[in-house]
Amino acid sequence: MHITVTFRHLDASDALKEHADEKSERLKTYLVEPIEIHWVLSVEKIRHIADVTVVAGGVSLKAQESTQDMYSAIDLAATKIETQVRKHKERLKDHKSHDKASSIRYDSADEVEE
């Protein structure tokens, strides 16, 4: 898993980076390697914006949240992206092949007898 954190209009902080990394670890249970997670943390006046992009297995998911506190923005964005990842995983799990012809197999001896 490759995690990058970019700071815009904000001083780089190890505590914020570790918090984003910690929230990203929860996604590992749902996704298959290789996973790329890119966080963009920015400040605009009084808004703290957390933007996260996840690319795994050819699927790209994105979430953005803004609050007055950067830690809560990271938490909300992580929750939103986790919900998207979980929904995507469920869609893949629930996907069933509707091609019944390929699921039924006949032996050549049965065909001859009939």
C-alpha positions in Angstrom: 0.0 0.0 0.0 1.4 3.3 -1.1 0.1 6.4 0.8 1.1 10.0 0.0 0.0 13.1 1.8 0.1 16.6 0.2 -0.3 19.8 2.2 -1.6 22.9 0.5 -1.6 26.3 2.3 -0.7 24.4 5.4 2.5 23.6 7.3 3.4 19.9 6.9 2.7 18.1 10.2 3.8 14.6 11.1 0.7 14.3 13.4 -1.7 15.0 10.5 0.2 12.6 8.2 0.2 9.8 10.8 -3.6 10.4 11.3 -4.3 10.1 7.6 -2.1 6.9 7.4 -3.9 5.4 10.4 -7.3 6.0 8.7 -6.0 4.6 5.5 -5.0 1.3 7.1 -8.7 0.4 7.5 -9.1 0.2 3.7 -6.6 -2.6 3.5 -9.2 -5.2 4.5 -11.4 -4.4 1.5 -9.0 -3.8 -1.3 -6.5 -6.0 -3.2 -2.9 -4.9 -3.7 -1.5 -2.7 -5.2 -3.3 0.2 -3.5 -2.5 3.8 -4.0 -4.0 6.4 -1.6 -3.4 10.1 -2.1 -4.5 12.6 0.6 -4.6 16.3 -0.2 -5.0 18.4 3.0 -5.6 22.1 2.4 -6.9 25.2 4.2 -9.0 28.0 2.6 -9.8 30.8 5.1 -11.5 28.9 7.9 -12.3 25.7 5.9 -10.1 22.7 6.4 -10.4 20.4 3.4 -9.4 16.7 3.3 -9.5 15.2 -0.2 -8.7 11.5 -0.6 -8.3 9.4 -3.8 -7.9 5.7 -3.8 -6.8 3.7 -6.8 -6.8 -0.1 -6.5 -7.3 -2.8 -9.1 -8.2 -0.4 -11.8 -10.9 1.3 -9.7 -10.6 4.9 -8.7 -12.6 6.3 -5.8 -12.6 9.9 -4.5 -14.0 11.6 -1.4 -13.8 15.2 -0.1 -14.9 16.7 3.2 -14.5 20.2 4.7 -14.9 21.2 8.3 -13.4 23.7 10.7 -11.0 21.1 12.1 -8.5 19.1 9.9 -8.7 16.0 12.1 -12.5 15.8 11.8 -12.2 16.5 8.0 -9.8 13.5 7.7 -12.2 11.3 9.8 -15.2 12.2 7.7 -13.4 11.7 4.4 -12.1 8.4 5.6 -15.6 7.3 6.5 -16.9 8.4 3.2 -14.3 6.6 1.2 -14.6 3.4 3.3 -18.3 3.4 2.5 -17.6 3.7 -1.2 -15.0 0.9 -1.0 -17.4 -1.3 0.9 -20.2 -0.7 -1.6 -17.8 -1.5 -4.5 -16.7 -4.7 -2.8 -20.3 -5.8 -2.3 -21.1 -5.1 -5.9 -18.3 -7.3 -7.0 -19.3 -10.0 -4.5 -23.0 -9.9 -5.6 -22.2 -10.0 -9.3 -23.4 -13.3 -10.7 -23.0 -14.6 -14.2 -26.3 -14.8 -16.0 -25.0 -17.1 -18.7 -26.7 -20.4 -17.8 -25.4 -22.2 -21.0 -21.8 -22.1 -19.7 -22.8 -23.2 -16.2 -24.5 -26.4 -17.4 -22.1 -29.1 -18.6 -23.0 -32.3 -20.3 -21.1 -35.5 -20.6 -20.7 -36.9 -24.1 -22.1 -40.3 -22.9 -25.3 -38.7 -21.6 -25.9 -37.0 -24.9 -25.4 -40.2 -26.9 -27.9 -42.2 -24.8 -30.6 -39.5 -25.1 
